[in-house]
Amino acid sequence: MTGPAAITLRGVGKRYGKNTALDGLDLEVAEGEFFCLLGPSGAGKTTTLKTIAGLEQPQAGTVELGGADMAGVEPYDRGVAMCFESYALYPHRTAYDNLASPLRSPRHRLPAHEARERIGEIAELLGIGALLDRQVGRLSNGQRQRVALGRVLVRPARAFLLDEPLSHLDAKLRQAMRAELRAIGAVRRTTTLYVTHDSVEALALGDRIGVIRDGRMVQTGTREELWHRPCDTFVARSFGRPRINLLPGTVTPEGHFRSSDGAYELPLAVPAPPGTAVQLGVRPRDIGLGAPAGTGGGPALELTGAVHVTELLGRATEVTVRIGGQRLSLVVPRAEAAGLSPDRPVRLSVAPESLLLFEADRPARPGRRIST
Ligand SMILES: Nc1ncnc2c1ncn2[C@@H]1O[C@H](COP(=O)(O)OP(=O)(O)OP(=O)(O)O)[C@@H](O)[C@H]1O
């Protein structure tokens, strides 16, 4: 039998004056899980962490830690460790002192040699082992951010709440740190709720990911679930660069997909009544250039269009193709795109199983997925 979830939020509502930060948020993080909360700026990510930590009181709903209701429980007694984006460090003390300070509190006091060992492991993995004798005020922003993160991770906690802890690092270091972070023993053993607006980071780190928008949880799942079965176009657009193509169209009397400008029709079985406004979702890397390559699945669908522009993306090339009045983006190996110039006619192929169908977007509601 499994025990209670480490973190459970049910219907949590939090308003600041007229501003709604959380609007009936539900969230469940299992014991030991590394859960990434992904959402755009203002979605309510930081408010979620603060509410769990007890730094904000929700006006509605419940917060449970390990199955116990946290209403009225002081932050200090909740046993969670939170890393803020604005890190409060002691600038005149050394990095080591800053890392050691949480271990001096009566609750977390450790014998000196154990404290040294714990700090050593974490500092090494965060790449700040050589900076321990330096004054924090003299470190770069990125180095300081890693000290702040280390300070959270050194003390034993029932859960770590991390708010964009790698945001001040340059791209290369951020990528390296992602791999290291999950290797830290304390992180492996401790439930971690990690906030980010970077979908690449969420995909790389999360055992599961929750996508939050306007203070509500839109979808939670593994990276595969969110990638292959996004519940709506908002989630579909949240993952993958270049973004998923969403081609507007309608359902024909035969139940097929016809582009909104009538330029092409695809013989798909669209699970919606004729005349319904829909969107066809296809990721740029799922589209091939030229005739179908004859891969396992069903027969590939073909489209013809004209090259609009090409753009180099390292070893691959993004090709934007015009089909009637629509634009479609695909990513192909650089060699395949050599010699493609604007206006050149091209054939495209796509495997039907990689297509997603959504309802049309409405002003305040992204279209829901209708394909299974
Ligand atoms: N103390 C506050 N007073 C007033 N409004 C607030 C306060 N804190 C947050 N908000 C508002 O609540 C909403 C959610 O904010 P929150 O900081 O949780 O979002 P976020 O997803 O963490 O965004 P970001 O990535 O920009 O930090 C925003 O509209 C924000 O302006």
The ligand as an SDF file (V2000), in Angstrom:
LIG
                    3D

 31 33  0  0  0  0  0  0  0  0999 V2000
    1.9640   40.1280   -3.2680 N   0  0  0  0  0  0  0  0  0  0  0  0
    1.1990   40.2670   -4.3490 C   0  0  0  0  0  0  0  0  0  0  0  0
    0.3600   41.2990   -4.5010 N   0  0  0  0  0  0  0  0  0  0  0  0
   -0.4220   41.4260   -5.5730 C   0  0  0  0  0  0  0  0  0  0  0  0
   -0.4600   40.5690   -6.5930 N   0  0  0  0  0  0  0  0  0  0  0  0
    0.3570   39.5100   -6.5350 C   0  0  0  0  0  0  0  0  0  0  0  0
    1.2400   39.3010   -5.4030 C   0  0  0  0  0  0  0  0  0  0  0  0
    1.9270   38.1620   -5.6430 N   0  0  0  0  0  0  0  0  0  0  0  0
    1.5100   37.6890   -6.8300 C   0  0  0  0  0  0  0  0  0  0  0  0
    0.5700   38.4840   -7.3760 N   0  0  0  0  0  0  0  0  0  0  0  0
   -0.1260   38.2680   -8.6590 C   0  0  0  0  0  0  0  0  0  0  0  0
   -0.5860   36.9360   -8.6970 O   0  0  0  0  0  0  0  0  0  0  0  0
   -0.3930   36.3710   -9.9880 C   0  0  0  0  0  0  0  0  0  0  0  0
    0.4870   35.1330   -9.8850 C   0  0  0  0  0  0  0  0  0  0  0  0
    1.7930   35.5220   -9.4800 O   0  0  0  0  0  0  0  0  0  0  0  0
    2.9930   34.5000   -9.2760 P   0  0  0  0  0  0  0  0  0  0  0  0
    4.1680   35.2890   -8.8260 O   0  0  0  0  0  0  0  0  0  0  0  0
    2.5520   33.3760   -8.4330 O   0  0  0  0  0  0  0  0  0  0  0  0
    3.2210   33.9780  -10.7620 O   0  0  0  0  0  0  0  0  0  0  0  0
    4.4550   33.1570  -11.3500 P   0  0  0  0  0  0  0  0  0  0  0  0
    3.8550   32.0830  -12.1710 O   0  0  0  0  0  0  0  0  0  0  0  0
    5.3790   32.7680  -10.2620 O   0  0  0  0  0  0  0  0  0  0  0  0
    5.1200   34.2330  -12.3000 O   0  0  0  0  0  0  0  0  0  0  0  0
    6.6830   34.5700  -12.5300 P   0  0  0  0  0  0  0  0  0  0  0  0
    7.2200   33.4850  -13.3800 O   0  0  0  0  0  0  0  0  0  0  0  0
    6.5940   35.8920  -13.2480 O   0  0  0  0  0  0  0  0  0  0  0  0
    7.3000   34.6660  -11.1800 O   0  0  0  0  0  0  0  0  0  0  0  0
    0.1920   37.4720  -10.8450 C   0  0  0  0  0  0  0  0  0  0  0  0
   -0.8560   38.0900  -11.5350 O   0  0  0  0  0  0  0  0  0  0  0  0
    0.8030   38.3990   -9.8190 C   0  0  0  0  0  0  0  0  0  0  0  0
    0.8370   39.7250  -10.3250 O   0  0  0  0  0  0  0  0  0  0  0  0
  1  2  1  0
  2  3  1  0
  2  7  2  0
  3  4  2  0
  4  5  1  0
  5  6  2  0
  6  7  1  0
  6 10  1  0
  7  8  1  0
  8  9  2  0
  9 10  1  0
 10 11  1  0
 11 12  1  0
 11 30  1  0
 12 13  1  0
 13 14  1  0
 13 28  1  0
 14 15  1  0
 15 16  1  0
 16 17  2  0
 16 18  1  0
 16 19  1  0
 19 20  1  0
 20 21  2  0
 20 22  1  0
 20 23  1  0
 23 24  1  0
 24 25  2  0
 24 26  1  0
 24 27  1  0
 28 29  1  0
 28 30  1  0
 30 31  1  0
M  END
$$$$
